[in-house]
Amino acid sequence: MSRPPLEVADLIRAAGTTFFEGSRKWFTWLHLKILTAIVCCRTSALGGHIDECSHCGQRAISFNSCRNRHCPKCQSNARDRWLQARRRELLPVPYAHVVFTLPGQLAPLALQNKSEIYGLLFRASAETLLTVARDERHLGADIGFFSVLHTWNQKLLHHPHVHCVVPAGGLSPDHTRWVGARSGFFLPVHVLGRVFRGKFVAGLRQLHAAGKLGFHGSLASLVEPAAFAAMLRGLFRCDWVVYSKRPFGGAEHALRYLGCYTHRVAISNHRLVALERGEVAFRWRDSAHKNKKRLMRLALDEFLRRFFLHVLPRGFVRIRHFGFFAHRRRGALLPLCFALLGQTANSPTVTDSTPTDVHRPQWLCPQCGGAMVTLERFTAAEARFRSPPIAHQQQP
C-alpha cells in the first residue's frame, strides 16, 4: 500500500502548542507520551538502521518505529505477528462475529473510568456468551472466543464496544463430543442483549458499592447511592444493542477476518484526505446508508480531541481470550477440540505456502523483491551528528 499523503503526525505538528495549551484540563502525561511517540515515529529522533538487499545490493536508510499501540503506523507488524501466533489455534468450523455495545448514556461514565468500565464490558460480554451458549435451550455447549475492544465509531466519537469472534459450536458439558451450531445461526441476539444488560448493570452496582468509580463535572451527583440507582433504572428502559453476524467461512476466512479488527487504531492515515484552512477532511463510512463513503470536515483541534478520546489506560489489555481459548485452559481443551473435530492440533488449519517456523523478512527490496539485511544501527544522537550518507548509485 502506498504511503498516504497526510498522517496523524502531520496534524499534530500543524497544531503545535496551541492544541496543548487549549487542552490542559484533560491532557495528561499519558496523552503527551503518545503524542510524542506518534510525532517521532520513523524519524531520526528514534534512531534507525542501514539496510542492504541480499540480492541486488540496493541500500536504504530507515528510521525506527515508536511501537506505540495508538500509533497508526505501527500496527501492521504487530497484527501479523498476532495472527501468525493464532494460526494453529483456528478450528476447522464456521465462525460467528458478535458485537456488544454500551448505550450512549454510559459514555461519559466510561470516559471518566476507563479501566473499570472497559474491564466490566469485557467481563459482562464474555459471561453473557458463555452463559447463553451453555444453556440447553440454545446451544448447550462450552464455547471459546477472543474479544477485541474498540472505543470509536467512524466519526471518531466515543463509542465503546467489544468485537467477539467465536467458533460456531463448542464442547458438550461432559467434553465427549463437539456440538455445532445450527446452519446460519449462532445465538439469539435478543437473549444476549437482555443477559448482557443485566450482568453489566450488576457489575456497575458492585463497582459503585466498592468505591471504584470516580464522578466529576456533570456526573458528580452520582456519588450519592440514590442518584446512581436512579441512573441504573433508566438503563432498563431501552434494549441494549448486540449484533451477531451469521456464521461465516472456515479457518482461512476467519484468519483474514481477524486482521480487520485486532490491531486497529481510532483512524488510519489512509482515511485522511486533506488539511486546509485549519480543517481536517477524512473519509468515513455511513453504516445507516448501506456503508456509503462520505467526507467529514472537523477543526484541527476538534479532530485531535476526538483522536485522543481513545487512549487506553496504561497496561490495559485490549485483546482477551475466554472459554477454551483462555490461556489457563487452551493447553488441555484445544487439543481435545481438534480431536473431536477429527484433526490434530499440529496439523495446520490454514494453508500457507511458507512454513510457520521459517523467518520471514520484515522488509523486501523495492527494486528486486529480495530480503533486506541490516548492516548498521545508529542511535538518535548518532543520527544527529553523523555526516550525510553517500548517495547510492543505482544500476542503469
Contacts in CASP RR format, 6 or more apart in sequence:
PFRMAT RR
TARGET T0000
AUTHOR 0000-0000-0000
METHOD contacts of the structure
MODEL  1
MSRPPLEVADLIRAAGTTFFEGSRKWFTWLHLKILTAIVCCRTSALGGHI
DECSHCGQRAISFNSCRNRHCPKCQSNARDRWLQARRRELLPVPYAHVVF
TLPGQLAPLALQNKSEIYGLLFRASAETLLTVARDERHLGADIGFFSVLH
TWNQKLLHHPHVHCVVPAGGLSPDHTRWVGARSGFFLPVHVLGRVFRGKF
VAGLRQLHAAGKLGFHGSLASLVEPAAFAAMLRGLFRCDWVVYSKRPFGG
AEHALRYLGCYTHRVAISNHRLVALERGEVAFRWRDSAHKNKKRLMRLAL
DEFLRRFFLHVLPRGFVRIRHFGFFAHRRRGALLPLCFALLGQTANSPTV
TDSTPTDVHRPQWLCPQCGGAMVTLERFTAAEARFRSPPIAHQQQP
1 270 0 8 1.000
4 269 0 8 1.000
4 270 0 8 1.000
4 272 0 8 1.000
5 272 0 8 1.000
6 269 0 8 1.000
6 272 0 8 1.000
6 273 0 8 1.000
6 274 0 8 1.000
6 275 0 8 1.000
7 72 0 8 1.000
7 73 0 8 1.000
7 269 0 8 1.000
7 272 0 8 1.000
8 38 0 8 1.000
8 72 0 8 1.000
8 267 0 8 1.000
8 269 0 8 1.000
8 272 0 8 1.000
8 307 0 8 1.000
9 38 0 8 1.000
9 39 0 8 1.000
9 41 0 8 1.000
9 73 0 8 1.000
10 275 0 8 1.000
11 272 0 8 1.000
11 275 0 8 1.000
11 280 0 8 1.000
11 300 0 8 1.000
11 303 0 8 1.000
11 304 0 8 1.000
12 19 0 8 1.000
12 35 0 8 1.000
12 38 0 8 1.000
12 39 0 8 1.000
12 304 0 8 1.000
13 39 0 8 1.000
14 275 0 8 1.000
14 278 0 8 1.000
14 300 0 8 1.000
15 300 0 8 1.000
15 301 0 8 1.000
15 304 0 8 1.000
18 301 0 8 1.000
19 300 0 8 1.000
19 301 0 8 1.000
19 304 0 8 1.000
20 27 0 8 1.000
20 32 0 8 1.000
22 301 0 8 1.000
23 31 0 8 1.000
23 301 0 8 1.000
23 305 0 8 1.000
23 308 0 8 1.000
27 308 0 8 1.000
30 311 0 8 1.000
30 313 0 8 1.000
30 314 0 8 1.000
31 308 0 8 1.000
31 311 0 8 1.000
34 68 0 8 1.000
34 70 0 8 1.000
34 71 0 8 1.000
34 308 0 8 1.000
34 311 0 8 1.000
35 308 0 8 1.000
37 66 0 8 1.000
37 68 0 8 1.000
37 70 0 8 1.000
37 71 0 8 1.000
38 66 0 8 1.000
38 68 0 8 1.000
38 70 0 8 1.000
38 71 0 8 1.000
38 72 0 8 1.000
40 46 0 8 1.000
40 66 0 8 1.000
41 65 0 8 1.000
41 66 0 8 1.000
41 68 0 8 1.000
41 71 0 8 1.000
41 73 0 8 1.000
41 74 0 8 1.000
42 62 0 8 1.000
42 63 0 8 1.000
42 64 0 8 1.000
42 65 0 8 1.000
42 66 0 8 1.000
42 73 0 8 1.000
43 63 0 8 1.000
44 63 0 8 1.000
44 380 0 8 1.000
44 383 0 8 1.000
44 384 0 8 1.000
45 380 0 8 1.000
46 63 0 8 1.000
46 64 0 8 1.000
46 65 0 8 1.000
46 66 0 8 1.000
46 380 0 8 1.000
47 63 0 8 1.000
47 64 0 8 1.000
47 377 0 8 1.000
47 378 0 8 1.000
47 379 0 8 1.000
47 380 0 8 1.000
47 382 0 8 1.000
47 383 0 8 1.000
48 61 0 8 1.000
48 62 0 8 1.000
48 63 0 8 1.000
48 64 0 8 1.000
48 377 0 8 1.000
48 378 0 8 1.000
48 379 0 8 1.000
48 383 0 8 1.000
49 61 0 8 1.000
49 62 0 8 1.000
49 64 0 8 1.000
49 374 0 8 1.000
49 375 0 8 1.000
49 376 0 8 1.000
49 377 0 8 1.000
49 378 0 8 1.000
50 59 0 8 1.000
50 60 0 8 1.000
50 61 0 8 1.000
50 62 0 8 1.000
50 374 0 8 1.000
50 375 0 8 1.000
50 376 0 8 1.000
50 377 0 8 1.000
50 378 0 8 1.000
50 389 0 8 1.000
51 59 0 8 1.000
51 60 0 8 1.000
51 61 0 8 1.000
51 62 0 8 1.000
51 363 0 8 1.000
51 372 0 8 1.000
51 373 0 8 1.000
51 374 0 8 1.000
51 375 0 8 1.000
52 58 0 8 1.000
52 59 0 8 1.000
52 372 0 8 1.000
52 373 0 8 1.000
52 375 0 8 1.000
53 59 0 8 1.000
53 365 0 8 1.000
53 367 0 8 1.000
53 368 0 8 1.000
53 369 0 8 1.000
53 370 0 8 1.000
53 371 0 8 1.000
53 372 0 8 1.000
53 373 0 8 1.000
54 370 0 8 1.000
54 371 0 8 1.000
54 372 0 8 1.000
54 373 0 8 1.000
55 365 0 8 1.000
55 368 0 8 1.000
55 369 0 8 1.000
55 370 0 8 1.000
55 371 0 8 1.000
56 365 0 8 1.000
56 367 0 8 1.000
56 368 0 8 1.000
56 370 0 8 1.000
56 395 0 8 1.000
57 365 0 8 1.000
58 365 0 8 1.000
58 366 0 8 1.000
58 367 0 8 1.000
58 368 0 8 1.000
58 392 0 8 1.000
58 394 0 8 1.000
59 375 0 8 1.000
59 392 0 8 1.000
60 366 0 8 1.000
60 372 0 8 1.000
61 389 0 8 1.000
62 363 0 8 1.000
63 383 0 8 1.000
65 71 0 8 1.000
65 73 0 8 1.000
65 74 0 8 1.000
65 77 0 8 1.000
66 74 0 8 1.000
67 74 0 8 1.000
67 78 0 8 1.000
68 74 0 8 1.000
69 75 0 8 1.000
69 78 0 8 1.000
69 263 0 8 1.000
69 265 0 8 1.000
69 312 0 8 1.000
69 318 0 8 1.000
70 265 0 8 1.000
70 266 0 8 1.000
70 310 0 8 1.000
70 311 0 8 1.000
70 312 0 8 1.000
71 265 0 8 1.000
72 265 0 8 1.000
72 267 0 8 1.000
72 268 0 8 1.000
72 269 0 8 1.000
73 269 0 8 1.000
75 263 0 8 1.000
75 264 0 8 1.000
75 265 0 8 1.000
76 263 0 8 1.000
77 362 0 8 1.000
78 263 0 8 1.000
79 259 0 8 1.000
79 262 0 8 1.000
79 263 0 8 1.000
82 262 0 8 1.000
82 263 0 8 1.000
82 319 0 8 1.000
83 255 0 8 1.000
83 258 0 8 1.000
83 259 0 8 1.000
83 262 0 8 1.000
84 356 0 8 1.000
86 255 0 8 1.000
86 258 0 8 1.000
87 255 0 8 1.000
87 348 0 8 1.000
87 349 0 8 1.000
87 350 0 8 1.000
87 352 0 8 1.000
87 356 0 8 1.000
88 345 0 8 1.000
88 346 0 8 1.000
88 348 0 8 1.000
88 349 0 8 1.000
88 356 0 8 1.000
89 325 0 8 1.000
89 330 0 8 1.000
89 334 0 8 1.000
90 250 0 8 1.000
90 251 0 8 1.000
90 254 0 8 1.000
90 255 0 8 1.000
90 349 0 8 1.000
90 350 0 8 1.000
91 167 0 8 1.000
91 251 0 8 1.000
91 337 0 8 1.000
91 338 0 8 1.000
91 341 0 8 1.000
91 349 0 8 1.000
92 250 0 8 1.000
92 251 0 8 1.000
92 341 0 8 1.000
92 343 0 8 1.000
92 349 0 8 1.000
93 167 0 8 1.000
93 168 0 8 1.000
93 169 0 8 1.000
93 180 0 8 1.000
93 250 0 8 1.000
93 251 0 8 1.000
93 341 0 8 1.000
94 167 0 8 1.000
94 168 0 8 1.000
94 181 0 8 1.000
94 184 0 8 1.000
94 247 0 8 1.000
94 248 0 8 1.000
94 249 0 8 1.000
94 250 0 8 1.000
95 165 0 8 1.000
95 166 0 8 1.000
95 167 0 8 1.000
95 168 0 8 1.000
95 247 0 8 1.000
95 248 0 8 1.000
95 249 0 8 1.000
95 250 0 8 1.000
95 253 0 8 1.000
95 254 0 8 1.000
95 257 0 8 1.000
96 165 0 8 1.000
96 166 0 8 1.000
96 167 0 8 1.000
96 168 0 8 1.000
96 181 0 8 1.000
96 186 0 8 1.000
96 187 0 8 1.000
96 244 0 8 1.000
96 245 0 8 1.000
96 246 0 8 1.000
96 247 0 8 1.000
96 248 0 8 1.000
97 163 0 8 1.000
97 164 0 8 1.000
97 165 0 8 1.000
97 166 0 8 1.000
97 244 0 8 1.000
97 245 0 8 1.000
97 248 0 8 1.000
97 257 0 8 1.000
98 129 0 8 1.000
98 163 0 8 1.000
98 164 0 8 1.000
98 166 0 8 1.000
98 186 0 8 1.000
98 187 0 8 1.000
98 192 0 8 1.000
98 242 0 8 1.000
98 243 0 8 1.000
98 244 0 8 1.000
98 245 0 8 1.000
99 161 0 8 1.000
99 162 0 8 1.000
99 163 0 8 1.000
99 164 0 8 1.000
99 242 0 8 1.000
99 243 0 8 1.000
99 244 0 8 1.000
100 121 0 8 1.000
100 124 0 8 1.000
100 125 0 8 1.000
100 128 0 8 1.000
100 161 0 8 1.000
100 162 0 8 1.000
100 164 0 8 1.000
100 192 0 8 1.000
100 193 0 8 1.000
100 196 0 8 1.000
100 240 0 8 1.000
100 242 0 8 1.000
101 159 0 8 1.000
101 160 0 8 1.000
101 161 0 8 1.000
101 240 0 8 1.000
101 241 0 8 1.000
101 242 0 8 1.000
101 243 0 8 1.000
102 110 0 8 1.000
102 117 0 8 1.000
102 121 0 8 1.000
102 160 0 8 1.000
102 161 0 8 1.000
102 200 0 8 1.000
103 235 0 8 1.000
103 238 0 8 1.000
103 240 0 8 1.000
103 241 0 8 1.000
105 231 0 8 1.000
105 234 0 8 1.000
105 235 0 8 1.000
106 117 0 8 1.000
106 160 0 8 1.000
106 235 0 8 1.000
107 158 0 8 1.000
107 159 0 8 1.000
107 160 0 8 1.000
108 218 0 8 1.000
108 219 0 8 1.000
109 117 0 8 1.000
109 213 0 8 1.000
109 215 0 8 1.000
109 219 0 8 1.000
109 222 0 8 1.000
110 117 0 8 1.000
110 118 0 8 1.000
110 158 0 8 1.000
110 160 0 8 1.000
111 158 0 8 1.000
111 309 0 8 1.000
112 214 0 8 1.000
112 215 0 8 1.000
112 216 0 8 1.000
112 219 0 8 1.000
113 207 0 8 1.000
113 212 0 8 1.000
113 213 0 8 1.000
113 214 0 8 1.000
114 312 0 8 1.000
114 313 0 8 1.000
114 316 0 8 1.000
115 313 0 8 1.000
115 316 0 8 1.000
116 207 0 8 1.000
116 212 0 8 1.000
116 213 0 8 1.000
117 160 0 8 1.000
118 149 0 8 1.000
118 151 0 8 1.000
118 160 0 8 1.000
118 312 0 8 1.000
118 313 0 8 1.000
118 316 0 8 1.000
120 200 0 8 1.000
120 203 0 8 1.000
120 204 0 8 1.000
120 207 0 8 1.000
121 149 0 8 1.000
121 160 0 8 1.000
121 161 0 8 1.000
121 162 0 8 1.000
121 200 0 8 1.000
122 147 0 8 1.000
122 149 0 8 1.000
122 162 0 8 1.000
122 320 0 8 1.000
123 199 0 8 1.000
124 196 0 8 1.000
124 198 0 8 1.000
124 199 0 8 1.000
124 200 0 8 1.000
124 203 0 8 1.000
125 147 0 8 1.000
125 162 0 8 1.000
125 164 0 8 1.000
125 196 0 8 1.000
126 145 0 8 1.000
126 147 0 8 1.000
126 164 0 8 1.000
126 320 0 8 1.000
126 322 0 8 1.000
126 323 0 8 1.000
127 199 0 8 1.000
128 192 0 8 1.000
128 193 0 8 1.000
128 195 0 8 1.000
128 196 0 8 1.000
128 199 0 8 1.000
129 143 0 8 1.000
129 145 0 8 1.000
129 164 0 8 1.000
129 166 0 8 1.000
129 187 0 8 1.000
129 192 0 8 1.000
129 322 0 8 1.000
130 142 0 8 1.000
130 143 0 8 1.000
130 322 0 8 1.000
130 323 0 8 1.000
131 195 0 8 1.000
132 138 0 8 1.000
132 139 0 8 1.000
132 187 0 8 1.000
132 188 0 8 1.000
132 191 0 8 1.000
132 192 0 8 1.000
132 195 0 8 1.000
133 139 0 8 1.000
133 140 0 8 1.000
133 141 0 8 1.000
133 142 0 8 1.000
133 143 0 8 1.000
133 169 0 8 1.000
133 170 0 8 1.000
133 187 0 8 1.000
134 140 0 8 1.000
134 141 0 8 1.000
134 142 0 8 1.000
134 173 0 8 1.000
138 187 0 8 1.000
138 188 0 8 1.000
138 191 0 8 1.000
139 169 0 8 1.000
139 170 0 8 1.000
139 179 0 8 1.000
139 180 0 8 1.000
139 181 0 8 1.000
139 186 0 8 1.000
139 187 0 8 1.000
140 172 0 8 1.000
140 173 0 8 1.000
140 179 0 8 1.000
141 169 0 8 1.000
141 170 0 8 1.000
141 171 0 8 1.000
141 172 0 8 1.000
141 173 0 8 1.000
141 179 0 8 1.000
141 180 0 8 1.000
142 170 0 8 1.000
142 171 0 8 1.000
142 172 0 8 1.000
142 173 0 8 1.000
142 175 0 8 1.000
142 323 0 8 1.000
142 324 0 8 1.000
143 166 0 8 1.000
143 167 0 8 1.000
143 169 0 8 1.000
143 170 0 8 1.000
143 171 0 8 1.000
143 323 0 8 1.000
143 324 0 8 1.000
144 166 0 8 1.000
144 167 0 8 1.000
144 170 0 8 1.000
144 321 0 8 1.000
144 322 0 8 1.000
144 323 0 8 1.000
144 324 0 8 1.000
144 325 0 8 1.000
144 326 0 8 1.000
145 164 0 8 1.000
145 165 0 8 1.000
145 166 0 8 1.000
145 167 0 8 1.000
145 321 0 8 1.000
145 322 0 8 1.000
145 323 0 8 1.000
145 325 0 8 1.000
146 164 0 8 1.000
146 165 0 8 1.000
146 319 0 8 1.000
146 320 0 8 1.000
146 321 0 8 1.000
146 322 0 8 1.000
146 325 0 8 1.000
147 162 0 8 1.000
147 163 0 8 1.000
147 164 0 8 1.000
147 319 0 8 1.000
147 320 0 8 1.000
147 321 0 8 1.000
147 322 0 8 1.000
148 162 0 8 1.000
148 163 0 8 1.000
148 165 0 8 1.000
148 261 0 8 1.000
148 262 0 8 1.000
148 318 0 8 1.000
148 319 0 8 1.000
149 160 0 8 1.000
149 161 0 8 1.000
149 162 0 8 1.000
149 312 0 8 1.000
149 318 0 8 1.000
149 319 0 8 1.000
150 159 0 8 1.000
150 160 0 8 1.000
150 161 0 8 1.000
150 162 0 8 1.000
150 163 0 8 1.000
150 261 0 8 1.000
150 264 0 8 1.000
151 158 0 8 1.000
151 159 0 8 1.000
151 160 0 8 1.000
151 161 0 8 1.000
151 266 0 8 1.000
151 309 0 8 1.000
151 310 0 8 1.000
151 312 0 8 1.000
152 158 0 8 1.000
152 159 0 8 1.000
152 266 0 8 1.000
152 267 0 8 1.000
152 309 0 8 1.000
152 310 0 8 1.000
153 159 0 8 1.000
154 284 0 8 1.000
154 285 0 8 1.000
154 286 0 8 1.000
154 287 0 8 1.000
155 284 0 8 1.000
155 296 0 8 1.000
155 306 0 8 1.000
156 266 0 8 1.000
156 267 0 8 1.000
156 303 0 8 1.000
156 306 0 8 1.000
156 307 0 8 1.000
156 309 0 8 1.000
156 310 0 8 1.000
157 306 0 8 1.000
157 309 0 8 1.000
158 309 0 8 1.000
158 310 0 8 1.000
163 261 0 8 1.000
165 254 0 8 1.000
165 257 0 8 1.000
165 258 0 8 1.000
165 261 0 8 1.000
166 186 0 8 1.000
168 180 0 8 1.000
168 181 0 8 1.000
168 186 0 8 1.000
168 247 0 8 1.000
169 178 0 8 1.000
169 179 0 8 1.000
169 180 0 8 1.000
169 181 0 8 1.000
169 186 0 8 1.000
170 178 0 8 1.000
170 179 0 8 1.000
170 180 0 8 1.000
170 324 0 8 1.000
170 337 0 8 1.000
171 177 0 8 1.000
171 178 0 8 1.000
171 179 0 8 1.000
171 324 0 8 1.000
171 333 0 8 1.000
171 336 0 8 1.000
171 337 0 8 1.000
171 340 0 8 1.000
172 178 0 8 1.000
172 179 0 8 1.000
175 333 0 8 1.000
175 336 0 8 1.000
176 340 0 8 1.000
177 340 0 8 1.000
178 337 0 8 1.000
178 340 0 8 1.000
178 341 0 8 1.000
181 187 0 8 1.000
181 247 0 8 1.000
183 247 0 8 1.000
184 246 0 8 1.000
184 247 0 8 1.000
185 246 0 8 1.000
185 247 0 8 1.000
186 244 0 8 1.000
186 246 0 8 1.000
186 247 0 8 1.000
187 244 0 8 1.000
189 242 0 8 1.000
189 243 0 8 1.000
189 244 0 8 1.000
190 239 0 8 1.000
192 242 0 8 1.000
192 244 0 8 1.000
193 239 0 8 1.000
193 240 0 8 1.000
193 241 0 8 1.000
193 242 0 8 1.000
194 239 0 8 1.000
194 240 0 8 1.000
196 240 0 8 1.000
196 242 0 8 1.000
197 235 0 8 1.000
197 236 0 8 1.000
197 239 0 8 1.000
197 240 0 8 1.000
200 240 0 8 1.000
201 232 0 8 1.000
201 235 0 8 1.000
201 236 0 8 1.000
204 213 0 8 1.000
204 232 0 8 1.000
205 232 0 8 1.000
207 213 0 8 1.000
208 225 0 8 1.000
208 228 0 8 1.000
213 222 0 8 1.000
214 223 0 8 1.000
215 221 0 8 1.000
215 222 0 8 1.000
215 223 0 8 1.000
221 227 0 8 1.000
222 228 0 8 1.000
222 231 0 8 1.000
248 254 0 8 1.000
248 257 0 8 1.000
251 349 0 8 1.000
251 350 0 8 1.000
252 349 0 8 1.000
252 350 0 8 1.000
252 351 0 8 1.000
255 350 0 8 1.000
262 319 0 8 1.000
265 310 0 8 1.000
266 306 0 8 1.000
266 307 0 8 1.000
266 309 0 8 1.000
266 310 0 8 1.000
267 282 0 8 1.000
267 307 0 8 1.000
271 282 0 8 1.000
271 283 0 8 1.000
271 284 0 8 1.000
272 280 0 8 1.000
272 281 0 8 1.000
272 282 0 8 1.000
273 281 0 8 1.000
273 282 0 8 1.000
273 283 0 8 1.000
273 295 0 8 1.000
274 280 0 8 1.000
274 281 0 8 1.000
275 281 0 8 1.000
275 300 0 8 1.000
278 299 0 8 1.000
278 300 0 8 1.000
279 297 0 8 1.000
279 298 0 8 1.000
279 299 0 8 1.000
279 300 0 8 1.000
280 297 0 8 1.000
280 298 0 8 1.000
280 299 0 8 1.000
280 300 0 8 1.000
280 303 0 8 1.000
281 295 0 8 1.000
281 296 0 8 1.000
281 297 0 8 1.000
282 295 0 8 1.000
282 296 0 8 1.000
282 298 0 8 1.000
282 303 0 8 1.000
283 293 0 8 1.000
283 294 0 8 1.000
283 295 0 8 1.000
283 296 0 8 1.000
284 293 0 8 1.000
284 294 0 8 1.000
284 295 0 8 1.000
284 296 0 8 1.000
285 291 0 8 1.000
285 292 0 8 1.000
285 293 0 8 1.000
285 294 0 8 1.000
286 292 0 8 1.000
286 293 0 8 1.000
286 294 0 8 1.000
298 306 0 8 1.000
312 318 0 8 1.000
321 327 0 8 1.000
321 330 0 8 1.000
323 329 0 8 1.000
323 333 0 8 1.000
324 330 0 8 1.000
324 333 0 8 1.000
324 334 0 8 1.000
324 337 0 8 1.000
325 334 0 8 1.000
334 345 0 8 1.000
335 344 0 8 1.000
335 345 0 8 1.000
338 344 0 8 1.000
338 345 0 8 1.000
338 347 0 8 1.000
339 345 0 8 1.000
343 349 0 8 1.000
348 356 0 8 1.000
354 360 0 8 1.000
361 370 0 8 1.000
361 371 0 8 1.000
361 372 0 8 1.000
363 371 0 8 1.000
363 372 0 8 1.000
364 370 0 8 1.000
364 371 0 8 1.000
364 372 0 8 1.000
365 371 0 8 1.000
365 372 0 8 1.000
367 394 0 8 1.000
378 386 0 8 1.000
END
